[in-house]
Amino acid sequence: MKSTTRFTGRVANYVKYRPSYPEAILHLLDKETGFDQFKDVADIGSGAGKLSRLFLNNDNLVYGVEPNDEMREAGERLMKDYINFISINGTAEFTTLADRSIDVIVSGQAFHWFDTDKAKVEFNRILKPGGYVVLIWNKRDNDTSAFMKDYEKLVQEFCSDYKPEQGLDEKVFNRFYGVRNFRQANFSNTQVFDFAGVKGRLLSASYTPESGAANKEMLNKLKEIFNKQSKDGKIKFVYNTKVYFGKIK
């Protein structure tokens, strides 16, 4: 399946049940890179705008570059009240943005889908001198509770395409940024779900079976785990938000 179509059919669950990003990211970039509201941002693989919203609320001009039509249209609907949001039909390898037009490139949950060598060439083209690339993932923190551990086991059992550390390869970062030319920070991030929420969160992932016997068995197992671990009909879904940032050479 092409990376640009993997989330087709999953957009409603993605919009409703995927987490946002901590505001602490803005404070980190302010302190470490001099980031402020006057910087122009390109959100590459912007999807439905989960990460874009963080920067839009900071009054940045944000170009949301998204190749998947369904995702991009969802982002346009959700961001329609932001006059500082510009939706772009493009890819990491061909953004269509102008030369040296962007102060900061950001990407949430998407870098692992890029052709990194071609994306690096494109990012160097659109970045202003001294510009930064910021790569962000909300990674499940599986050691925080029995539920998170059981959820991880369920995903590994039923989702053959699942890769636990997808995207987080230091060798790839060294090649992309230059050896030891990037920095990294972590932030805690939490959602609280009832069963409908945790079901939607599971089905928002590109690697889960969407229908058939495997889907039914997976959801039955999820219900068992939820009933066992929930308190007052709720569970905490915990993430470690990983941020990688630096200048590319």
C-alpha positions in Angstrom: 0.0 0.0 0.0 1.3 3.5 -0.9 2.2 5.6 2.1 0.0 8.4 0.7 -3.1 6.3 0.8 -2.6 4.3 4.0 -5.0 6.4 6.0 -7.8 6.6 3.5 -11.0 5.4 5.2 -9.6 6.0 8.7 -9.8 9.8 8.7 -12.9 10.1 11.0 -11.3 8.0 13.7 -8.0 9.8 13.2 -9.6 13.2 13.7 -11.6 12.2 16.7 -9.2 9.9 18.6 -5.6 10.8 17.8 -3.8 13.0 20.4 -2.8 16.6 20.0 0.7 17.8 20.8 2.0 19.4 24.0 2.3 23.1 24.1 5.7 22.5 25.8 7.0 22.0 22.2 6.6 25.7 21.5 8.5 26.6 24.7 11.3 24.2 23.7 11.7 25.7 20.3 11.5 29.2 21.7 14.3 28.4 24.1 16.5 26.3 21.9 16.0 27.8 18.4 14.6 31.3 18.9 11.2 30.3 17.5 8.4 32.9 17.8 5.1 33.7 16.2 6.7 35.5 13.3 8.3 32.3 11.9 6.6 30.7 8.8 6.0 27.0 9.3 5.6 24.2 6.8 3.8 21.1 8.4 4.8 18.2 6.1 2.4 15.3 6.1 0.0 17.6 8.0 -2.9 15.2 7.8 -6.0 16.6 9.5 -4.0 19.3 11.2 -3.3 17.9 14.6 0.2 19.5 14.7 -0.7 22.5 12.5 -3.2 23.6 15.2 -0.4 24.0 17.8 1.4 26.5 15.6 -1.7 28.2 14.3 -2.7 28.9 17.9 0.7 30.5 18.3 -0.2 32.9 15.4 2.3 31.4 13.0 1.6 31.2 9.3 1.3 27.5 8.6 1.5 25.7 5.2 -0.2 22.3 5.7 1.4 20.0 3.0 -0.6 16.8 2.7 -0.8 14.3 -0.2 -3.8 12.2 0.9 -7.0 13.9 -0.4 -9.3 12.6 2.3 -6.9 13.8 5.1 -6.2 17.1 3.5 -9.9 17.9 3.0 -10.5 17.0 6.6 -7.8 19.4 7.7 -9.2 22.1 5.5 -12.6 21.7 7.2 -11.1 21.7 10.7 -8.8 24.7 10.0 -11.4 26.8 8.1 -11.5 29.4 10.9 -7.7 30.0 10.8 -6.8 32.7 8.3 -3.1 31.8 8.9 -3.6 28.2 7.5 -2.7 27.5 3.8 -3.5 24.0 2.6 -1.2 22.5 0.0 -1.6 19.3 -2.1 2.0 18.2 -2.0 4.5 15.7 -0.6 7.7 15.8 1.4 9.6 15.2 -1.8 7.7 17.8 -3.8 6.1 20.4 -1.5 5.4 23.0 -4.3 6.6 25.7 -1.9 8.8 28.5 -3.0 12.6 28.5 -2.6 13.8 29.8 0.8 10.3 30.6 2.0 10.1 28.6 5.2 11.6 29.3 8.6 10.8 26.0 10.3 9.7 22.6 8.9 7.7 20.4 11.2 6.4 16.9 10.8 4.2 14.9 13.2 3.9 11.1 12.9 4.9 11.3 9.2 8.7 11.3 8.7 8.9 7.5 8.5 6.8 7.6 5.4 9.2 10.0 3.5 11.9 9.2 1.0 14.4 10.8 3.3 17.1 11.5 0.8 14.7 13.3 -1.6 12.9 15.0 1.2 16.2 16.4 2.5 16.9 17.9 -0.9 13.5 19.5 -1.0 13.7 20.8 2.6 17.0 22.4 1.9 15.4 24.1 -1.1 12.4 25.6 0.8 14.2 26.5 4.1 15.5 29.9 4.7 19.2 30.0 5.8 19.5 28.9 9.4 16.1 27.2 9.3 15.2 24.2 11.4 13.5 20.8 10.8 11.5 19.5 13.8 10.3 15.8 13.7 7.7 14.8 16.3 6.1 11.5 17.3 3.5 10.7 20.0 4.8 7.3 20.9 2.7 5.1 23.3 4.4 4.8 26.7 3.9 1.1 27.2 5.5 0.9 30.6 3.1 3.3 32.4 0.3 0.8 33.1 -1.0 -2.8 32.7 -3.5 -1.5 30.1 -0.8 0.1 28.0 1.3 -3.2 28.1 -1.7 -5.3 27.2 -2.6 -2.9 24.4 0.9 -3.2 23.0 0.6 -7.0 23.1 -2.7 -6.9 21.3 -1.3 -4.7 18.5 1.7 -7.0 18.0 -0.7 -10.0 17.9 -3.2 -8.7 15.3 -1.3 -6.1 13.2 1.2 -7.7 10.9 2.4 -4.3 9.5 3.1 -2.9 13.0 6.7 -1.8 13.7 7.1 -0.7 17.4 9.9 1.8 16.8 8.8 3.0 13.3 10.6 6.2 12.4 12.8 6.4 15.5 16.1 5.2 14.0 19.2 7.1 15.1 21.1 6.1 12.0 18.4 7.7 9.8 18.5 10.8 11.9 22.3 11.0 11.6 22.1 10.7 7.9 19.3 13.2 7.6 20.6 15.9 10.0 24.3 15.0 10.0 26.0 13.0 12.6 25.1 14.3 16.1 23.7 17.4 14.5 20.3 17.1 16.1 18.9 17.4 19.6 16.0 15.5 21.2 13.5 16.1 24.0 10.6 14.2 25.5 7.2 15.3 26.9 4.4 13.4 28.6 1.0 13.4 26.8 -2.2 11.7 27.9 -5.7 11.0 26.7 -8.6 9.6 28.7 -10.9 7.1 26.9 -14.1 5.2 27.4 -14.3 2.0 25.3 -15.6 3.8 22.2 -12.6 6.1 22.4 -10.0 3.4 22.8 -11.7 1.4 20.0 -11.6 4.4 17.7 -7.9 5.1 18.7 -7.0 1.5 17.7 -8.9 1.7 14.4 -7.2 5.0 13.5 -3.9 3.3 13.0 -2.8 2.5 9.4 -1.7 -1.1 10.4 -4.9 -2.4 12.0 -7.3 -4.8 10.1 -10.4 -2.8 9.1 -12.8 -5.7 8.7 -13.2 -9.4 8.7 -12.5 -12.1 11.3 -9.2 -10.5 12.4 -10.9 -7.2 13.0 -13.7 -8.9 15.1 -11.3 -11.0 17.1 -9.0 -8.0 17.7 -11.9 -5.8 19.0 -13.2 -8.6 21.2 -9.8 -8.9 22.8 -9.6 -5.1 23.2 -13.0 -5.2 25.0 -11.6 -7.9 27.4 -8.5 -5.8 28.2 -10.6 -2.7 28.7 -13.0 -4.4 31.0 -10.1 -5.8 33.0 -8.1 -2.6 33.3 -10.5 0.3 33.2 -11.7 2.3 36.3 -15.1 3.8 36.3 -15.4 3.0 32.6 -12.2 5.0 31.7 -8.6 4.3 30.9 -5.6 6.6 30.6 -3.8 6.3 27.2 -0.3 7.6 27.8 2.3 8.8 25.3 5.9 9.9 25.3 6.1 12.8 22.8 9.5 12.6 21.2 10.9 15.7 19.5 13.9 15.8 17.3 15.2 19.1 16.0 18.2 20.5 14.2 19.5 22.1 11.0 20.1 19.9 8.0 23.3 20.0 5.9 
